[in-house]
């Protein structure tokens, strides 16, 4: 409605470009019919992205892994029962759009690898432009998809220039245009409002700022350095607790306490589950994930996925970028879990496969009921 930019466009250079036409459309509708359609317009984007995320996930399992229809359906339902796959499908943010584009990239790369064909230059241009445009960190994943699918031909001059460098250059140009035409003028207006409020209510403003800074100080890890890229790297937050509670925990099962709170405002970095059952379920899913990696290790597609996963793991866990809220990044990597379990299903005997299906059915039912119940409780409380 107000076109306030609450995200870093250098990390999401195309997101504002997508939203801007909707901003003008919404204002035209407001002036024409007197109704603010912002929620409905955003809902269209979210629902479209969620729907095609489901479609591409299912097609990866069905056509790339060649699972039976019932197994592909079960694993798709299993994936979309994850807490921080469900949540992005309901909130106005870029994560579900990114998931749609990443699963599309995986589907195209997987199909071409099976067929022994290449990703065409123009296809890679579009994939790079849109995936990196929604989240800059996706650029590396698109590059890896090209390398694993096209092999040495990825490094041809034409491919590198047209499929990689050109879309990145366009995205940078778009971001700079947005920055100078939208963000800087907006920042100037915002600063004037802040200065006016400071004069009107100096005590209230200072108290809020002090409280906010105190919270961030006690809920943010120690940076590697005070300047440059080092200030974005967290070196003190516990990696063990992060893996248990925030990397494999909260992304799959919402914590009961501080439900859907924001670590930047009112949630501790680490929250424990009330029930031991949550940890048992988490451990079981991680075990199936690891077994699936072993089962699919010799497949090129799985190796590509593992490098995707390794890039996220390195960025967030080893280097500590956004480690205090790593669970919100789930949509960028968690699809490797159902895919790896799909490879496990492929190698099992008939009897063992039946047992695993029962386990997956129980887990999926639990996650849908548990996470769905938690979300409903949050909405009605």
N, C-alpha and C positions, 0 to 999 in steps of 0.2 A: 504493500500500500504506500509506504513512504520511501521505498527504495533505499533504505539505510543499508550500508555494506557492513556486515558483521563477521566477515571472514577475510582472510588474506588472499587477495586476487593473484598474487604471485604463485601461490600453491594451487589455486583453482581458477586459472585464467579464463576459462570458457563459461563458468557457472553464471557469472553476472551477465554475460552476453545472452545466455538462454533466458534469464529472468527479465531482462530489460524490455523486450517486446511485450511480455505479459504485464509489466508495470504500466505501459502506455495503454494496452488493451483494457486493463482494469480501470484506469482513470477515465477512459472513454465510456465504459459501462457505467461507472459511478455518475458521470455527468448526464448520461442518457436515461438510465432507469433508476438511479438513486440507490443502487445496491453495491456494496463492496464485494467483489467476486474473488478476492485474493486467495481465500481458503480453498475455493473450488478449483481455481486455476492451478494452484500448487498440488491439489489432490489428483488432478488429471496426470501431472508429471509423475507423481509418486506411484499411482496405481499402474500406469503404463510401464514404468520401470520395474515394478514388483512383478507384474504379470510376465514380462519377457525374461526376467531373471529366472522365474520358475520354468518357463519354456526352454531356455538355453541350458539350464541345469539338467532338466530331464533329457534333452537331446544329447548332451554329453554322455550321460550314463547309458542311454539307450543305443546311440549310434556310434559313439567313439569307443566306449567300453564294451558295447554289444551285450549288455545285460538283458535279461528277460524283462518284459513290460512290468510285471509286478514288482520286481526288484528295483527297477529304475524309479517307479512310482513311490515305493517305500522309502528309498534313500532321498528322493526329492522332498517328501514330507518330513523326513528326519532332519534334513538340512534347514528347512524353513520353520522348524520348531525351536531352533536355537534362539536364545533371548535377543541377542543383538543382530539377528537377521530379521526377526519379527519387528523389533522397535524401529529400525530404519524404514521399514515398509509402512510406517504410520506417521513419521515425523517429517517436517519440511527441511530436509538437508540433502547433501550431495551423495551420501553413502549408498543409497539404493540405486541411484543412477550409475555410480561407479561399479556396483555389483553387476548390473545389467551389461555394461560395456566389457567388463572383464570376463564374464561368462560367455559373451558373444565372441571375444577374442579366443578363448579356450576352445569353443566349439569349432570355429573356423580353422584354427591351428590343428586341432585334433583330427578333423575330417581330412585335411590336406595331408597330414602325416600318414594316415591310414591309406589314402589313395596314391601316395607317392607324388603328390603334386605340390606346387609352390604357392605361397601367398603372393598374389599379384601386387605390383608396385602401388597401383591406385588403391587397392584394398588396405595395404599397410599404411598408406598416407591417411586414409580416413580413420583407421583404428588408432593410429598415433595421435591424430588431431583431436579426436573426441575423448579417448581414454585419458591422455595426458592433460587435455583441456579441463576435464572434470577434477582430476587430482594429479598433480605433477609427478607424484611418486609412481604412478602407473606407467610412465614412459619406459622405465627399465623393464617392466613385465612385457610390454609390447615388443621391445627390442629382443628380449629372450625368446618370445614366441616366433619372431622372424628368424632368429639364428637357428633354433631347433628345427624349424620347418623348412627353411630354404638352404641351410647349410652354408657352403662357401659362396653361393650366389647372393647371399645377404650382403656381402662385402663389395658387391659391384658398385662402381661409381654412381650409376643411375639410381640404384636402389637406395644407397646411403643419402644421396642428395634429395631425391624426390620423396622417398618414403619416411625418412627420419629427420633430416636437417630442415627441410622446407616446412613441414607442419610445426616443428618446434619454433622456427623463426616466426611463423605466422602467429602462433600463440603468444610469443613474447611481444610482438607488435600490438596485438589485441590488448594484452594486459597493460602495456604502457599507455595506449590510447585511453583505456578505461581509467587508469590511474590519474592522468592529467585532466581528463574531461569530466570525471564523475567523483573520484575519491578525494582529490585535493580540494575542490570546491565544497564538497560535503564536510570534510574535516574542518574547514574554515568556519562554516555555519555552526557545526557542532561545538567548536571551541568558543564561539561567541555566546552560545547558549550556556555553556559551562561557566564562562566568566561572569555572565549575568546572574546565574544561580549562586555563584560564590559570593557575590556582593549582597544578594538578597538574603541568603541563609548561610553565612560563612561557617557557623558552628555545626550545623547539620551536615554540610558538605564535607568538612574536615573530619567529622566523626565517622561518616560513612567510609571515607578514603582510608582512615586509620584502621577501621575494623576490617576492611577488605584486604589491605596490605598485610595485616597481622595474620589473617587466615591463610593467605597465599604463602607467607613465610614459613608457617608451621606445616603446610600441606604440600610443599614442593621440595624435591630433593636438591642436593648440592650440585651445582653446575661444574663442569670440567674447567671452565675459565669464565672470566667476567666479560669477555668480548669475543666477537667472531662466532664461528660455528660452535665453539666450546660452550657458550652460554646456553645452547639448546640441548646439550648432552647432560643427562642426569647420571651421576656416578655414585650416589649414596642410597637410593631406593633399593630395598631388598629384591633381588631377582627371584629368589625362591618363593617368597610370598607373592610376588607378582605373577609367577607362573601358575601358582595354585589358585589364587583368588581372582586375578584380573585378566589372565591370558587364556586359561582353560576353564576358569570358574564362571565369572560374570558373563562372558560372551555366550555361554551355553545355558546357564541357569541364573536367573536374577537372584541377587541376595535379598533376604527378607527385610533386613534392617537397611535404613537409608535407601529405600526403594526408589530407583530412578532419580536419585539426587545427583547434583553436579559437584565433582571434586574441586572445581574452581570456586565454589560458593558454599556448599553445605554438606559435603560428603567426605569422610576420611579416605585416605588413599587405600587402606585395606579394611575390608569388612568381612567378617566370618559368617558362615552359614549357621543357622539355628539347629539344623538337623545333620547328623552324621551321614544320612542317606544321600544328601547332595554331594558329599565328597566321594562316596562309593560310586555314584553314577558318573561323576567326573572322571574318576580313575578308570572305570570300565570303558568309557568313550575314548580316553587317551590310549588305553591298551589296544582297542580295536584299530585306532588310528595308526599306531606303531606297527601292528601286525599287517595292516593294509599297505604300509610303505614297503615292508619286506616283500609282500606278495607282488607288488607292482614295480619293484625296483628295476627290473631289466627292460621296462617299457620306456621308450623315448618320451612319451607324453607325461609319464609319472616323474621322470627326471626333470623335465621342464617345470612341472608343478612344484617340485621340491626346491628348485632354485627360486621360484616365485616366493615360496614360503620362507626360504632362507633370507631373502632380501628384507622381508618384513621383520623376521626374527632379529636379524642383525641391526636393523634401523631402530626398532623399539626396545628390544630386550638387551642386546649387547651395548649399543650406543646410548640408549636411554631417551631417544626422542619421544616426547609425549607419553612416557612410561606410566605416569600417574593416572592416565585415562586411556590406557592402551585398548581397553575393551570396546571403545567406540569405533575402533578400526577393524572390527571383526569381519565386516563385509568384504574387506580387501584380501582375506586369506583363507577364511574358514571353509570354503568350498573344497579344499584339499581333503577334508575329513570324510565326507560322504564318497568322494571319488576314490580315495585310498581303500575305504571299506568295500567299495564296488569291486576293486581288484581282488580283495580277499574273498569275496563271494565267488569269483570266477574260478579260483583254484581249489575250493573245498569240495569234498565228496558230497553226494546227495544228502546223506544224513546230517553231516556237519553244516551244510548250507541251510537245511531246514531249521536247525537249532539257532543259527545266527539270525535267520529271518524272525524267529520268535523273539530273540533278544532285541533286535532292532524295532520290532513292533511294540514291545513293552516300553523301550526307551522313548520312542516317538510319541506314544500315547501319554507317557508321563510328562514329557517336555511340553507338549501342547496344553495339557491340563494345568500343569504347574505354572509355566510362563504366562499362559493365557489368563489364568486366575490372578496372578500377580499384577498383570497389566490392568485387568478389569478393576481389581481392588484399588489400584493407584488412581484410576479415572473417577471412581465413585466416592472415594474417601473425602 
